[in-house]
Amino acid sequence: MTRFAFIFPLIFFTASASAQQQGHDACARDVSRFCRPVMNNGDQAVLACLKEHRTRLSKGCDKVLTEHGQ
């Protein structure tokens, strides 16, 4: 799970620190739920996993991804 703490700041590098934390908070459960097997495979693997499960993501996580062009 500690690796996940670095994922969203890298994915959303243009966002402010508080927006990064909100993105992390919004998607933490979804990553844990759907993407646990790829959490240690890098940021792009987690992002791809989230996109793969897009229809099952929480509204908050889906919104964060949409707002950041994902």
All heavy atoms as a GROMACS GRO file, in nm:
protein
  546
    1MET      N    1   0.083  -0.119   0.000
    1MET     CA    2   0.000   0.000   0.000
    1MET      C    3   0.087   0.125   0.000
    1MET      O    4   0.045   0.226  -0.049
    1MET     CB    5  -0.092  -0.004   0.121
    1MET     CG    6  -0.197   0.102   0.117
    1MET     SD    7  -0.312   0.070  -0.018
    1MET     CE    8  -0.450   0.157   0.038
    2THR      N    9   0.208   0.118   0.052
    2THR     CA   10   0.293   0.236   0.053
    2THR      C   11   0.329   0.280  -0.088
    2THR      O   12   0.343   0.397  -0.114
    2THR     CB   13   0.422   0.212   0.133
    2THR    OG1   14   0.490   0.100   0.077
    2THR    CG2   15   0.392   0.191   0.279
    3ARG      N   16   0.340   0.184  -0.178
    3ARG     CA   17   0.370   0.220  -0.317
    3ARG      C   18   0.256   0.304  -0.376
    3ARG      O   19   0.279   0.392  -0.456
    3ARG     CB   20   0.390   0.096  -0.401
    3ARG     CG   21   0.427   0.125  -0.543
    3ARG     CD   22   0.525   0.021  -0.592
    3ARG     NE   23   0.557   0.041  -0.730
    3ARG     CZ   24   0.657   0.115  -0.774
    3ARG    NH1   25   0.734   0.177  -0.689
    3ARG    NH2   26   0.680   0.126  -0.902
    4PHE      N   27   0.133   0.276  -0.336
    4PHE     CA   28   0.018   0.350  -0.386
    4PHE      C   29   0.027   0.497  -0.349
    4PHE      O   30  -0.021   0.583  -0.423
    4PHE     CB   31  -0.112   0.288  -0.332
    4PHE     CG   32  -0.234   0.357  -0.382
    4PHE    CD1   33  -0.270   0.349  -0.515
    4PHE    CD2   34  -0.311   0.433  -0.297
    4PHE    CE1   35  -0.382   0.414  -0.561
    4PHE    CE2   36  -0.423   0.498  -0.342
    4PHE     CZ   37  -0.459   0.489  -0.474
    5ALA      N   38   0.090   0.529  -0.238
    5ALA     CA   39   0.102   0.668  -0.195
    5ALA      C   40   0.179   0.751  -0.298
    5ALA      O   41   0.161   0.872  -0.306
    5ALA     CB   42   0.173   0.676  -0.059
    6PHE      N   43   0.262   0.688  -0.379
    6PHE     CA   44   0.340   0.760  -0.479
    6PHE      C   45   0.274   0.757  -0.617
    6PHE      O   46   0.316   0.828  -0.706
    6PHE     CB   47   0.480   0.699  -0.489
    6PHE     CG   48   0.554   0.710  -0.361
    6PHE    CD1   49   0.570   0.601  -0.279
    6PHE    CD2   50   0.607   0.832  -0.321
    6PHE    CE1   51   0.638   0.612  -0.160
    6PHE    CE2   52   0.675   0.843  -0.201
    6PHE     CZ   53   0.690   0.734  -0.120
    7ILE      N   54   0.173   0.678  -0.637
    7ILE     CA   55   0.112   0.661  -0.768
    7ILE      C   56   0.039   0.786  -0.813
    7ILE      O   57   0.064   0.837  -0.922
    7ILE     CB   58   0.019   0.539  -0.770
    7ILE    CG1   59   0.103   0.414  -0.755
    7ILE    CG2   60  -0.064   0.533  -0.896
    7ILE    CD1   61   0.024   0.289  -0.730
    8PHE      N   62  -0.052   0.833  -0.734
    8PHE     CA   63  -0.133   0.944  -0.780
    8PHE      C   64  -0.056   1.075  -0.790
    8PHE      O   65  -0.083   1.151  -0.882
    8PHE     CB   66  -0.261   0.957  -0.698
    8PHE     CG   67  -0.361   0.857  -0.746
    8PHE    CD1   68  -0.371   0.734  -0.687
    8PHE    CD2   69  -0.439   0.885  -0.856
    8PHE    CE1   70  -0.458   0.640  -0.735
    8PHE    CE2   71  -0.528   0.792  -0.906
    8PHE     CZ   72  -0.538   0.669  -0.845
    9PRO      N   73   0.040   1.104  -0.705
    9PRO     CA   74   0.118   1.225  -0.730
    9PRO      C   75   0.190   1.219  -0.865
    9PRO      O   76   0.204   1.320  -0.931
    9PRO     CB   77   0.217   1.227  -0.614
    9PRO     CG   78   0.147   1.157  -0.505
    9PRO     CD   79   0.068   1.047  -0.575
   10LEU      N   80   0.233   1.102  -0.907
   10LEU     CA   81   0.300   1.091  -1.037
   10LEU      C   82   0.200   1.099  -1.152
   10LEU      O   83   0.228   1.160  -1.254
   10LEU     CB   84   0.378   0.960  -1.043
   10LEU     CG   85   0.496   0.951  -0.948
   10LEU    CD1   86   0.557   0.812  -0.953
   10LEU    CD2   87   0.599   1.056  -0.979
   11ILE      N   88   0.086   1.037  -1.138
   11ILE     CA   89  -0.015   1.041  -1.243
   11ILE      C   90  -0.070   1.181  -1.259
   11ILE      O   91  -0.090   1.230  -1.369
   11ILE     CB   92  -0.129   0.942  -1.212
   11ILE    CG1   93  -0.077   0.799  -1.220
   11ILE    CG2   94  -0.246   0.961  -1.308
   11ILE    CD1   95  -0.176   0.695  -1.171
   12PHE      N   96  -0.095   1.246  -1.150
   12PHE     CA   97  -0.157   1.379  -1.152
   12PHE      C   98  -0.057   1.487  -1.114
   12PHE      O   99  -0.084   1.572  -1.033
   12PHE     CB  100  -0.276   1.382  -1.057
   12PHE     CG  101  -0.377   1.275  -1.087
   12PHE    CD1  102  -0.414   1.186  -0.989
   12PHE    CD2  103  -0.433   1.262  -1.213
   12PHE    CE1  104  -0.507   1.087  -1.015
   12PHE    CE2  105  -0.525   1.164  -1.240
   12PHE     CZ  106  -0.562   1.076  -1.142
   13PHE      N  107   0.060   1.485  -1.175
   13PHE     CA  108   0.168   1.574  -1.137
   13PHE      C  109   0.134   1.721  -1.152
   13PHE      O  110   0.199   1.804  -1.090
   13PHE     CB  111   0.295   1.540  -1.215
   13PHE     CG  112   0.283   1.561  -1.363
   13PHE    CD1  113   0.320   1.682  -1.421
   13PHE    CD2  114   0.237   1.459  -1.444
   13PHE    CE1  115   0.308   1.699  -1.557
   13PHE    CE2  116   0.225   1.477  -1.581
   13PHE     CZ  117   0.261   1.597  -1.638
   14THR      N  118   0.035   1.755  -1.229
   14THR     CA  119   0.000   1.896  -1.245
   14THR      C  120  -0.096   1.946  -1.137
   14THR      O  121  -0.121   2.064  -1.127
   14THR     CB  122  -0.065   1.920  -1.382
   14THR    OG1  123  -0.182   1.841  -1.393
   14THR    CG2  124   0.032   1.889  -1.495
   15ALA      N  125  -0.149   1.857  -1.058
   15ALA     CA  126  -0.245   1.896  -0.955
   15ALA      C  127  -0.173   1.948  -0.831
   15ALA      O  128  -0.058   1.917  -0.806
   15ALA     CB  129  -0.332   1.776  -0.919
   16SER      N  130  -0.246   2.026  -0.752
   16SER     CA  131  -0.190   2.075  -0.627
   16SER      C  132  -0.180   1.961  -0.527
   16SER      O  133  -0.238   1.855  -0.545
   16SER     CB  134  -0.278   2.186  -0.572
   16SER     OG  135  -0.401   2.131  -0.528
   17ALA      N  136  -0.109   1.986  -0.418
   17ALA     CA  137  -0.091   1.882  -0.316
   17ALA      C  138  -0.224   1.836  -0.258
   17ALA      O  139  -0.246   1.716  -0.241
   17ALA     CB  140   0.002   1.933  -0.206
   18SER      N  141  -0.314   1.928  -0.229
   18SER     CA  142  -0.442   1.886  -0.172
   18SER      C  143  -0.526   1.811  -0.275
   18SER      O  144  -0.596   1.716  -0.241
   18SER     CB  145  -0.520   2.005  -0.116
   18SER     OG  146  -0.566   2.088  -0.220
   19ALA      N  147  -0.520   1.850  -0.401
   19ALA     CA  148  -0.592   1.780  -0.506
   19ALA      C  149  -0.535   1.640  -0.525
   19ALA      O  150  -0.609   1.544  -0.550
   19ALA     CB  151  -0.588   1.857  -0.637
   20GLN      N  152  -0.404   1.626  -0.512
   20GLN     CA  153  -0.340   1.494  -0.521
   20GLN      C  154  -0.392   1.404  -0.409
   20GLN      O  155  -0.423   1.288  -0.432
   20GLN     CB  156  -0.189   1.506  -0.511
   20GLN     CG  157  -0.125   1.568  -0.633
   20GLN     CD  158   0.023   1.593  -0.613
   20GLN    OE1  159   0.076   1.571  -0.505
   20GLN    NE2  160   0.089   1.640  -0.715
   21GLN      N  161  -0.400   1.459  -0.290
   21GLN     CA  162  -0.449   1.381  -0.176
   21GLN      C  163  -0.594   1.341  -0.198
   21GLN      O  164  -0.633   1.229  -0.168
   21GLN     CB  165  -0.434   1.459  -0.046
   21GLN     CG  166  -0.471   1.378   0.077
   21GLN     CD  167  -0.386   1.254   0.094
   21GLN    OE1  168  -0.266   1.256   0.074
   21GLN    NE2  169  -0.448   1.143   0.130
   22GLN      N  170  -0.674   1.432  -0.251
   22GLN     CA  171  -0.814   1.400  -0.279
   22GLN      C  172  -0.824   1.289  -0.383
   22GLN      O  173  -0.907   1.200  -0.372
   22GLN     CB  174  -0.889   1.524  -0.327
   22GLN     CG  175  -0.910   1.625  -0.218
   22GLN     CD  176  -0.967   1.756  -0.271
   22GLN    OE1  177  -0.973   1.780  -0.391
   22GLN    NE2  178  -1.006   1.843  -0.180
   23GLY      N  179  -0.737   1.292  -0.486
   23GLY     CA  180  -0.734   1.187  -0.586
   23GLY      C  181  -0.696   1.054  -0.526
   23GLY      O  182  -0.756   0.951  -0.555
   24HIS      N  183  -0.597   1.057  -0.440
   24HIS     CA  184  -0.555   0.936  -0.370
   24HIS      C  185  -0.668   0.882  -0.285
   24HIS      O  186  -0.701   0.764  -0.290
   24HIS     CB  187  -0.433   0.966  -0.283
   24HIS     CG  188  -0.390   0.850  -0.199
   24HIS    ND1  189  -0.442   0.827  -0.075
   24HIS    CD2  190  -0.303   0.751  -0.223
   24HIS    CE1  191  -0.388   0.718  -0.024
   24HIS    NE2  192  -0.303   0.670  -0.112
   25ASP      N  193  -0.731   0.970  -0.208
   25ASP     CA  194  -0.840   0.929  -0.120
   25ASP      C  195  -0.958   0.873  -0.200
   25ASP      O  196  -1.018   0.774  -0.161
   25ASP     CB  197  -0.888   1.046  -0.035
   25ASP     CG  198  -0.784   1.092   0.067
   25ASP    OD1  199  -0.686   1.019   0.090
   25ASP    OD2  200  -0.801   1.203   0.121
   26ALA      N  201  -0.988   0.936  -0.313
   26ALA     CA  202  -1.102   0.894  -0.393
   26ALA      C  203  -1.081   0.757  -0.456
   26ALA      O  204  -1.177   0.682  -0.474
   26ALA     CB  205  -1.130   0.997  -0.503
   27CYS      N  206  -0.958   0.723  -0.489
   27CYS     CA  207  -0.932   0.598  -0.561
   27CYS      C  208  -0.864   0.490  -0.476
   27CYS      O  209  -0.847   0.378  -0.525
   27CYS     CB  210  -0.847   0.627  -0.684
   27CYS     SG  211  -0.933   0.726  -0.809
   28ALA      N  212  -0.828   0.520  -0.354
   28ALA     CA  213  -0.755   0.423  -0.272
   28ALA      C  214  -0.831   0.291  -0.258
   28ALA      O  215  -0.774   0.183  -0.275
   28ALA     CB  216  -0.724   0.481  -0.135
   29ARG      N  217  -0.959   0.300  -0.231
   29ARG     CA  218  -1.038   0.178  -0.213
   29ARG      C  219  -1.049   0.100  -0.344
   29ARG      O  220  -1.041  -0.022  -0.346
   29ARG     CB  221  -1.176   0.212  -0.159
   29ARG     CG  222  -1.257   0.089  -0.132
   29ARG     CD  223  -1.385   0.122  -0.059
   29ARG     NE  224  -1.458  -0.003  -0.034
   29ARG     CZ  225  -1.586  -0.012  -0.022
   29ARG    NH1  226  -1.659   0.098  -0.026
   29ARG    NH2  227  -1.645  -0.126  -0.001
   30ASP      N  228  -1.068   0.173  -0.455
   30ASP     CA  229  -1.079   0.108  -0.585
   30ASP      C  230  -0.949   0.038  -0.623
   30ASP      O  231  -0.951  -0.074  -0.675
   30ASP     CB  232  -1.118   0.209  -0.693
   30ASP     CG  233  -1.258   0.263  -0.672
   30ASP    OD1  234  -1.351   0.182  -0.659
   30ASP    OD2  235  -1.274   0.386  -0.666
   31VAL      N  236  -0.837   0.102  -0.597
   31VAL     CA  237  -0.708   0.040  -0.627
   31VAL      C  238  -0.691  -0.085  -0.542
   31VAL      O  239  -0.653  -0.191  -0.592
   31VAL     CB  240  -0.590   0.138  -0.605
   31VAL    CG1  241  -0.456   0.066  -0.612
   31VAL    CG2  242  -0.595   0.249  -0.708
   32SER      N  243  -0.721  -0.073  -0.415
   32SER     CA  244  -0.710  -0.189  -0.325
   32SER      C  245  -0.804  -0.302  -0.367
   32SER      O  246  -0.768  -0.420  -0.362
   32SER     CB  247  -0.740  -0.146  -0.182
   32SER     OG  248  -0.731  -0.254  -0.095
   33ARG      N  249  -0.920  -0.266  -0.412
   33ARG     CA  250  -1.022  -0.364  -0.446
   33ARG      C  251  -0.997  -0.432  -0.581
   33ARG      O  252  -1.008  -0.553  -0.594
   33ARG     CB  253  -1.157  -0.292  -0.450
   33ARG     CG  254  -1.275  -0.378  -0.467
   33ARG     CD  255  -1.397  -0.291  -0.455
   33ARG     NE  256  -1.517  -0.370  -0.448
   33ARG     CZ  257  -1.638  -0.322  -0.459
   33ARG    NH1  258  -1.654  -0.192  -0.475
   33ARG    NH2  259  -1.742  -0.399  -0.451
   34PHE      N  260  -0.963  -0.354  -0.683
   34PHE     CA  261  -0.952  -0.408  -0.819
   34PHE      C  262  -0.809  -0.427  -0.867
   34PHE      O  263  -0.786  -0.508  -0.957
   34PHE     CB  264  -1.023  -0.315  -0.919
   34PHE     CG  265  -1.168  -0.292  -0.888
   34PHE    CD1  266  -1.214  -0.165  -0.859
   34PHE    CD2  267  -1.257  -0.397  -0.886
   34PHE    CE1  268  -1.348  -0.143  -0.830
   34PHE    CE2  269  -1.392  -0.376  -0.857
   34PHE     CZ  270  -1.437  -0.249  -0.829
   35CYS      N  271  -0.715  -0.354  -0.812
   35CYS     CA  272  -0.581  -0.349  -0.871
   35CYS      C  273  -0.469  -0.395  -0.778
   35CYS      O  274  -0.351  -0.373  -0.807
   35CYS     CB  275  -0.552  -0.207  -0.920
   35CYS     SG  276  -0.677  -0.147  -1.036
   36ARG      N  277  -0.503  -0.458  -0.668
   36ARG     CA  278  -0.402  -0.504  -0.573
   36ARG      C  279  -0.291  -0.586  -0.639
   36ARG      O  280  -0.173  -0.567  -0.609
   36ARG     CB  281  -0.467  -0.582  -0.459
   36ARG     CG  282  -0.370  -0.621  -0.350
   36ARG     CD  283  -0.439  -0.690  -0.234
   36ARG     NE  284  -0.535  -0.606  -0.167
   36ARG     CZ  285  -0.505  -0.519  -0.070
   36ARG    NH1  286  -0.381  -0.507  -0.031
   36ARG    NH2  287  -0.599  -0.446  -0.015
   37PRO      N  288  -0.324  -0.677  -0.734
   37PRO     CA  289  -0.217  -0.758  -0.794
   37PRO      C  290  -0.113  -0.678  -0.873
   37PRO      O  291  -0.002  -0.724  -0.893
   37PRO     CB  292  -0.292  -0.853  -0.888
   37PRO     CG  293  -0.431  -0.857  -0.837
   37PRO     CD  294  -0.456  -0.722  -0.778
   38VAL      N  295  -0.148  -0.558  -0.918
   38VAL     CA  296  -0.054  -0.479  -0.998
   38VAL      C  297   0.001  -0.358  -0.924
   38VAL      O  298   0.074  -0.277  -0.983
   38VAL     CB  299  -0.117  -0.435  -1.133
   38VAL    CG1  300  -0.157  -0.555  -1.215
   38VAL    CG2  301  -0.233  -0.341  -1.112
   39MET      N  302  -0.029  -0.345  -0.798
   39MET     CA  303   0.014  -0.227  -0.722
   39MET      C  304   0.165  -0.207  -0.724
   39MET      O  305   0.212  -0.094  -0.722
   39MET     CB  306  -0.038  -0.231  -0.579
   39MET     CG  307  -0.184  -0.197  -0.568
   39MET     SD  308  -0.255  -0.218  -0.405
   39MET     CE  309  -0.148  -0.122  -0.302
   40ASN      N  310   0.240  -0.313  -0.729
   40ASN     CA  311   0.386  -0.302  -0.728
   40ASN      C  312   0.447  -0.300  -0.868
   40ASN      O  313   0.568  -0.306  -0.881
   40ASN     CB  314   0.447  -0.416  -0.646
   40ASN     CG  315   0.414  -0.404  -0.500
   40ASN    OD1  316   0.407  -0.294  -0.446
   40ASN    ND2  317   0.389  -0.515  -0.435
   41ASN      N  318   0.364  -0.292  -0.969
   41ASN     CA  319   0.412  -0.293  -1.106
   41ASN      C  320   0.428  -0.154  -1.166
   41ASN      O  321   0.454  -0.140  -1.285
   41ASN     CB  322   0.319  -0.375  -1.195
   41ASN     CG  323   0.316  -0.521  -1.157
   41ASN    OD1  324   0.396  -0.567  -1.077
   41ASN    ND2  325   0.223  -0.594  -1.212
   42GLY      N  326   0.407  -0.052  -1.088
   42GLY     CA  327   0.428   0.084  -1.135
   42GLY      C  328   0.297   0.159  -1.160
   42GLY      O  329   0.189   0.102  -1.167
   43ASP      N  330   0.313   0.288  -1.176
   43ASP     CA  331   0.200   0.379  -1.191
   43ASP      C  332   0.115   0.348  -1.313
   43ASP      O  333  -0.007   0.352  -1.307
   43ASP     CB  334   0.250   0.523  -1.202
   43ASP     CG  335   0.331   0.566  -1.082
   43ASP    OD1  336   0.318   0.503  -0.977
   43ASP    OD2  337   0.407   0.663  -1.096
   44GLN      N  338   0.181   0.321  -1.424
   44GLN     CA  339   0.107   0.296  -1.548
   44GLN      C  340   0.024   0.169  -1.539
   44GLN      O  341  -0.087   0.163  -1.593
   44GLN     CB  342   0.203   0.288  -1.667
   44GLN     CG  343   0.273   0.420  -1.697
   44GLN     CD  344   0.175   0.533  -1.724
   44GLN    OE1  345   0.077   0.516  -1.796
   44GLN    NE2  346   0.201   0.648  -1.665
   45ALA      N  347   0.074   0.068  -1.468
   45ALA     CA  348  -0.002  -0.056  -1.451
   45ALA      C  349  -0.127  -0.031  -1.367
   45ALA      O  350  -0.234  -0.083  -1.399
   45ALA     CB  351   0.085  -0.163  -1.385
   46VAL      N  352  -0.115   0.049  -1.264
   46VAL     CA  353  -0.231   0.080  -1.179
   46VAL      C  354  -0.332   0.163  -1.258
   46VAL      O  355  -0.452   0.138  -1.253
   46VAL     CB  356  -0.188   0.151  -1.049
   46VAL    CG1  357  -0.309   0.198  -0.970
   46VAL    CG2  358  -0.102   0.059  -0.964
   47LEU      N  359  -0.284   0.262  -1.331
   47LEU     CA  360  -0.374   0.344  -1.411
   47LEU      C  361  -0.446   0.258  -1.515
   47LEU      O  362  -0.567   0.270  -1.533
   47LEU     CB  363  -0.297   0.457  -1.479
   47LEU     CG  364  -0.379   0.551  -1.566
   47LEU    CD1  365  -0.491   0.616  -1.485
   47LEU    CD2  366  -0.290   0.657  -1.628
   48ALA      N  367  -0.374   0.170  -1.581
   48ALA     CA  368  -0.435   0.081  -1.680
   48ALA      C  369  -0.540  -0.008  -1.614
   48ALA      O  370  -0.648  -0.032  -1.670
   48ALA     CB  371  -0.329  -0.004  -1.748
   49CYS      N  372  -0.511  -0.055  -1.495
   49CYS     CA  373  -0.605  -0.139  -1.421
   49CYS      C  374  -0.732  -0.060  -1.387
   49CYS      O  375  -0.843  -0.111  -1.403
   49CYS     CB  376  -0.539  -0.193  -1.295
   49CYS     SG  377  -0.651  -0.288  -1.190
   50LEU      N  378  -0.715   0.062  -1.340
   50LEU     CA  379  -0.831   0.144  -1.308
   50LEU      C  380  -0.916   0.168  -1.433
   50LEU      O  381  -1.039   0.159  -1.428
   50LEU     CB  382  -0.788   0.278  -1.247
   50LEU     CG  383  -0.733   0.272  -1.106
   50LEU    CD1  384  -0.677   0.408  -1.065
   50LEU    CD2  385  -0.838   0.224  -1.007
   51LYS      N  386  -0.852   0.194  -1.544
   51LYS     CA  387  -0.925   0.214  -1.669
   51LYS      C  388  -0.997   0.086  -1.711
   51LYS      O  389  -1.109   0.091  -1.762
   51LYS     CB  390  -0.830   0.259  -1.779
   51LYS     CG  391  -0.782   0.401  -1.763
   51LYS     CD  392  -0.687   0.435  -1.877
   51LYS     CE  393  -0.637   0.575  -1.870
   51LYS     NZ  394  -0.548   0.608  -1.984
   52GLU      N  395  -0.932  -0.027  -1.689
   52GLU     CA  396  -0.991  -0.156  -1.723
   52GLU      C  397  -1.119  -0.182  -1.643
   52GLU      O  398  -1.212  -0.246  -1.691
   52GLU     CB  399  -0.888  -0.265  -1.696
   52GLU     CG  400  -0.927  -0.403  -1.740
   52GLU     CD  401  -0.815  -0.501  -1.715
   52GLU    OE1  402  -0.699  -0.469  -1.749
   52GLU    OE2  403  -0.843  -0.610  -1.661
   53HIS      N  404  -1.122  -0.133  -1.521
   53HIS     CA  405  -1.237  -0.153  -1.432
   53HIS      C  406  -1.324  -0.028  -1.424
   53HIS      O  407  -1.400  -0.010  -1.328
   53HIS     CB  408  -1.188  -0.193  -1.293
   53HIS     CG  409  -1.125  -0.328  -1.291
   53HIS    ND1  410  -0.990  -0.346  -1.305
   53HIS    CD2  411  -1.179  -0.450  -1.279
   53HIS    CE1  412  -0.963  -0.474  -1.302
   53HIS    NE2  413  -1.076  -0.540  -1.286
   54ARG      N  414  -1.316   0.058  -1.522
   54ARG     CA  415  -1.382   0.188  -1.520
   54ARG      C  416  -1.530   0.181  -1.482
   54ARG      O  417  -1.578   0.263  -1.405
   54ARG     CB  418  -1.368   0.253  -1.660
   54ARG     CG  419  -1.406   0.399  -1.666
   54ARG     CD  420  -1.311   0.478  -1.579
   54ARG     NE  421  -1.333   0.619  -1.580
   54ARG     CZ  422  -1.251   0.706  -1.638
   54ARG    NH1  423  -1.144   0.666  -1.701
   54ARG    NH2  424  -1.275   0.833  -1.630
   55THR      N  425  -1.602   0.085  -1.536
   55THR     CA  426  -1.746   0.077  -1.509
   55THR      C  427  -1.777   0.037  -1.365
   55THR      O  428  -1.889   0.056  -1.319
   55THR     CB  429  -1.815  -0.022  -1.605
   55THR    OG1  430  -1.756  -0.151  -1.588
   55THR    CG2  431  -1.801   0.023  -1.749
   56ARG      N  432  -1.678  -0.015  -1.294
   56ARG     CA  433  -1.699  -0.062  -1.158
   56ARG      C  434  -1.641   0.034  -1.053
   56ARG      O  435  -1.657   0.011  -0.933
   56ARG     CB  436  -1.636  -0.200  -1.141
   56ARG     CG  437  -1.699  -0.302  -1.237
   56ARG     CD  438  -1.626  -0.432  -1.238
   56ARG     NE  439  -1.642  -0.500  -1.110
   56ARG     CZ  440  -1.569  -0.605  -1.074
   56ARG    NH1  441  -1.477  -0.654  -1.154
   56ARG    NH2  442  -1.587  -0.661  -0.956
   57LEU      N  443  -1.574   0.140  -1.097
   57LEU     CA  444  -1.511   0.234  -1.004
   57LEU      C  445  -1.616   0.316  -0.929
   57LEU      O  446  -1.726   0.339  -0.978
   57LEU     CB  447  -1.418   0.329  -1.078
   57LEU     CG  448  -1.296   0.269  -1.146
   57LEU    CD1  449  -1.216   0.377  -1.216
   57LEU    CD2  450  -1.210   0.190  -1.050
   58SER      N  451  -1.575   0.364  -0.812
   58SER     CA  452  -1.661   0.455  -0.738
   58SER      C  453  -1.677   0.584  -0.818
   58SER      O  454  -1.594   0.618  -0.902
   58SER     CB  455  -1.599   0.485  -0.601
   58SER     OG  456  -1.477   0.556  -0.618
   59LYS      N  457  -1.784   0.655  -0.789
   59LYS     CA  458  -1.810   0.780  -0.860
   59LYS      C  459  -1.697   0.880  -0.839
   59LYS      O  460  -1.658   0.952  -0.930
   59LYS     CB  461  -1.942   0.840  -0.816
   59LYS     CG  462  -2.061   0.763  -0.864
   59LYS     CD  463  -2.191   0.826  -0.817
   59LYS     CE  464  -2.309   0.741  -0.861
   59LYS     NZ  465  -2.436   0.797  -0.814
   60GLY      N  466  -1.644   0.883  -0.716
   60GLY     CA  467  -1.536   0.977  -0.684
   60GLY      C  468  -1.410   0.948  -0.763
   60GLY      O  469  -1.346   1.039  -0.816
   61CYS      N  470  -1.372   0.823  -0.772
   61CYS     CA  471  -1.252   0.786  -0.846
   61CYS      C  472  -1.272   0.811  -0.995
   61CYS      O  473  -1.184   0.865  -1.063
   61CYS     CB  474  -1.215   0.641  -0.820
   61CYS     SG  475  -1.060   0.590  -0.896
   62ASP      N  476  -1.386   0.774  -1.047
   62ASP     CA  477  -1.416   0.799  -1.188
   62ASP      C  478  -1.408   0.948  -1.219
   62ASP      O  479  -1.352   0.988  -1.321
   62ASP     CB  480  -1.555   0.744  -1.223
   62ASP     CG  481  -1.587   0.759  -1.369
   62ASP    OD1  482  -1.509   0.707  -1.453
   62ASP    OD2  483  -1.688   0.822  -1.402
   63LYS      N  484  -1.459   1.029  -1.130
   63LYS     CA  485  -1.455   1.174  -1.149
   63LYS      C  486  -1.310   1.226  -1.151
   63LYS      O  487  -1.275   1.308  -1.236
   63LYS     CB  488  -1.534   1.243  -1.037
   63LYS     CG  489  -1.537   1.393  -1.050
   63LYS     CD  490  -1.617   1.456  -0.937
   63LYS     CE  491  -1.611   1.608  -0.949
   63LYS     NZ  492  -1.668   1.674  -0.833
   64VAL      N  493  -1.228   1.176  -1.059
   64VAL     CA  494  -1.087   1.219  -1.054
   64VAL      C  495  -1.018   1.182  -1.185
   64VAL      O  496  -0.945   1.263  -1.242
   64VAL     CB  497  -1.015   1.155  -0.933
   64VAL    CG1  498  -0.865   1.174  -0.944
   64VAL    CG2  499  -1.066   1.215  -0.804
   65LEU      N  500  -1.038   1.061  -1.233
   65LEU     CA  501  -0.975   1.019  -1.358
   65LEU      C  502  -1.023   1.106  -1.474
   65LEU      O  503  -0.942   1.151  -1.556
   65LEU     CB  504  -1.004   0.872  -1.386
   65LEU     CG  505  -0.940   0.771  -1.291
   65LEU    CD1  506  -0.981   0.629  -1.328
   65LEU    CD2  507  -0.789   0.784  -1.290
   66THR      N  508  -1.151   1.130  -1.481
   66THR     CA  509  -1.209   1.212  -1.588
   66THR      C  510  -1.152   1.354  -1.584
   66THR      O  511  -1.113   1.409  -1.688
   66THR     CB  512  -1.362   1.216  -1.579
   66THR    OG1  513  -1.412   1.083  -1.589
   66THR    CG2  514  -1.422   1.302  -1.688
   67GLU      N  515  -1.144   1.412  -1.466
   67GLU     CA  516  -1.093   1.548  -1.451
   67GLU      C  517  -0.947   1.560  -1.493
   67GLU      O  518  -0.901   1.669  -1.526
   67GLU     CB  519  -1.110   1.596  -1.307
   67GLU     CG  520  -1.253   1.625  -1.269
   67GLU     CD  521  -1.269   1.660  -1.122
   67GLU    OE1  522  -1.173   1.645  -1.044
   67GLU    OE2  523  -1.380   1.700  -1.086
   68HIS      N  524  -0.875   1.449  -1.491
   68HIS     CA  525  -0.733   1.451  -1.528
   68HIS      C  526  -0.709   1.387  -1.665
   68HIS      O  527  -0.599   1.342  -1.695
   68HIS     CB  528  -0.652   1.382  -1.419
   68HIS     CG  529  -0.646   1.463  -1.294
   68HIS    ND1  530  -0.739   1.447  -1.193
   68HIS    CD2  531  -0.564   1.562  -1.255
   68HIS    CE1  532  -0.711   1.532  -1.097
   68HIS    NE2  533  -0.607   1.604  -1.132
   69GLY      N  534  -0.813   1.385  -1.745
   69GLY     CA  535  -0.797   1.339  -1.882
   69GLY      C  536  -0.774   1.191  -1.899
   69GLY      O  537  -0.721   1.145  -1.999
   70GLN      N  538  -0.814   1.115  -1.802
   70GLN     CA  539  -0.797   0.971  -1.809
   70GLN      C  540  -0.931   0.909  -1.831
   70GLN      O  541  -0.968   0.810  -1.833
   70GLN     CB  542  -0.731   0.917  -1.682
   70GLN     CG  543  -0.600   0.981  -1.650
   70GLN     CD  544  -0.491   0.953  -1.752
   70GLN    OE1  545  -0.483   0.845  -1.809
   70GLN    NE2  546  -0.409   1.050  -1.779
   0.00000   0.00000   0.00000
